[in-house]
Amino acid sequence: MNNLIMRKVDVTGNYRPLVSEKMVCTVTISAPPTNVGNVFFKGDDGSDVPWLPSEWHGLVRVNLADIQVKGTVGDVVTIVGGTW
């Protein structure tokens, strides 16, 4: 069964996963241009990977629960895709 995924995730000052439970999907994740600061994704080596406002990337068959983000309170990350 294919499911559409459309979410807005509020970022906080501490790392947290994009979703709380395992969700494997193909998505485009973006940091909207309205964000005031960079959004930081936790790299596979633990480093901060900054995404600028307006930056986006397509990811194929990833578990959103494994992706952690932090940033400026009030900024967001959007997720659009599906489980196909």
HELIX and SHEET records of a PDB file:
HELIX    1   1 LEU A   64  ASP A   66  5                                   3    
SHEET    1   A 4 LEU A   4  ASP A  10  0                                        
SHEET    2   A 4 VAL A  76  GLY A  82 -1                                        
SHEET    3   A 4 VAL A  24  SER A  30 -1                                        
SHEET    4   A 4 TRP A  56  ASN A  63 -1                                        
SHEET    1   B 4 ARG A  16  PRO A  17  0                                        
SHEET    2   B 4 GLN A  68  GLY A  71 -1                                        
SHEET    3   B 4 VAL A  39  LYS A  42 -1                                        
SHEET    4   B 4 ASP A  48  TRP A  51 -1                                        
END                                                                             
